[in-house]
């Protein structure tokens, strides 16, 4: 998986790859030099898979904190949903309505349709701080690929 160009995969191919790759191998990848490239690509795709028809009049700033960095820190992304669009920033500039904290491997599983948000939340692998109603509906706002 480490030599793979994630950007060259279709969403379904990516979902299948995540489903077939052992967690240990994904953890190694996400602790290595390709971590940021993989995360950036997944978040870029999220803006393209946004479902304005499902979002309706939703207006929200969501901060994503992706854990599991070798230094113990988090990679952070700011997602803004407004006016039927979804935009992404690498800088946290606005007050969030929701902050989502999750390990990198579980984030990849969630974003590829290989894990359920409620299950990750109930098993304490995903933390929501802020508007829990928005958090509960968040995955419905995206067309998540299936393996």
DADA-V968791 format. One record per residue. RES is the residue in one letter. D_LAST is the distance of its C-alpha to the last C-alpha in Angstrom with 1 decimal. Layout:
res->RES d_last->D_LAST
res->RES d_last->D_LAST
This chain:
res->X d_last->16.1
res->X d_last->19.5
res->X d_last->20.5
res->X d_last->17.4
res->X d_last->17.8
res->X d_last->14.9
res->X d_last->16.5
res->X d_last->16.1
res->X d_last->12.3
res->X d_last->10.7
res->X d_last->8.6
res->X d_last->5.5
res->X d_last->7.0
res->X d_last->7.8
res->X d_last->4.7
res->X d_last->4.3
res->X d_last->8.0
res->X d_last->8.4
res->X d_last->7.0
res->X d_last->9.3
res->X d_last->12.1
res->X d_last->14.9
res->X d_last->16.0
res->X d_last->19.3
res->X d_last->18.1
res->X d_last->16.3
res->X d_last->19.6
res->X d_last->21.6
res->X d_last->19.8
res->X d_last->20.2
res->X d_last->23.9
res->X d_last->24.6
res->X d_last->25.8
res->X d_last->22.4
res->X d_last->21.5
res->X d_last->23.0
res->X d_last->21.5
res->X d_last->17.9
res->X d_last->18.8
res->X d_last->20.6
res->X d_last->17.8
res->X d_last->15.3
res->X d_last->18.3
res->X d_last->19.2
res->X d_last->16.0
res->X d_last->16.4
res->X d_last->19.6
res->X d_last->18.2
res->X d_last->15.6
res->X d_last->18.5
res->X d_last->19.4
res->X d_last->23.3
res->X d_last->23.5
res->X d_last->22.1
res->X d_last->24.1
res->X d_last->27.4
res->X d_last->30.2
res->X d_last->28.4
res->X d_last->30.1
res->X d_last->29.0
res->X d_last->29.0
res->X d_last->26.3
res->X d_last->26.7
res->X d_last->23.8
res->X d_last->25.0
res->X d_last->22.5
res->X d_last->24.2
res->X d_last->24.2
res->X d_last->26.3
res->X d_last->28.6
res->X d_last->31.6
res->X d_last->30.4
res->X d_last->30.0
res->X d_last->27.3
res->X d_last->25.8
res->X d_last->26.5
res->X d_last->25.3
res->X d_last->26.9
res->X d_last->25.0
res->X d_last->27.3
res->X d_last->26.4
res->X d_last->29.4
res->X d_last->30.6
res->X d_last->27.2
res->X d_last->25.9
res->X d_last->24.0
res->X d_last->25.6
res->X d_last->25.1
res->X d_last->27.8
res->X d_last->28.2
res->X d_last->31.4
res->X d_last->31.8
res->X d_last->34.6
res->X d_last->34.4
res->X d_last->34.8
res->X d_last->31.4
res->X d_last->30.9
res->X d_last->28.0
res->X d_last->27.2
res->X d_last->23.8
res->X d_last->24.1
res->X d_last->21.2
res->X d_last->20.7
res->X d_last->18.7
res->X d_last->16.2
res->X d_last->15.6
res->X d_last->15.5
res->X d_last->12.7
res->X d_last->10.8
res->X d_last->12.0
res->X d_last->11.4
res->X d_last->7.7
res->X d_last->7.3
res->X d_last->7.6
res->X d_last->11.3
res->X d_last->13.6
res->X d_last->16.5
res->X d_last->19.1
res->X d_last->18.2
res->X d_last->18.5
res->X d_last->21.7
res->X d_last->23.2
res->X d_last->22.7
res->X d_last->24.3
res->X d_last->21.6
res->X d_last->21.5
res->X d_last->24.9
res->X d_last->25.9
res->X d_last->29.4
res->X d_last->30.9
res->X d_last->29.7
res->X d_last->27.6
res->X d_last->27.2
res->X d_last->25.5
res->X d_last->23.4
res->X d_last->22.3
res->X d_last->21.4
res->X d_last->19.9
res->X d_last->16.2
res->X d_last->17.3
res->X d_last->18.8
res->X d_last->15.6
res->X d_last->12.9
res->X d_last->10.0
res->X d_last->6.7
res->X d_last->3.8
res->X d_last->0.0
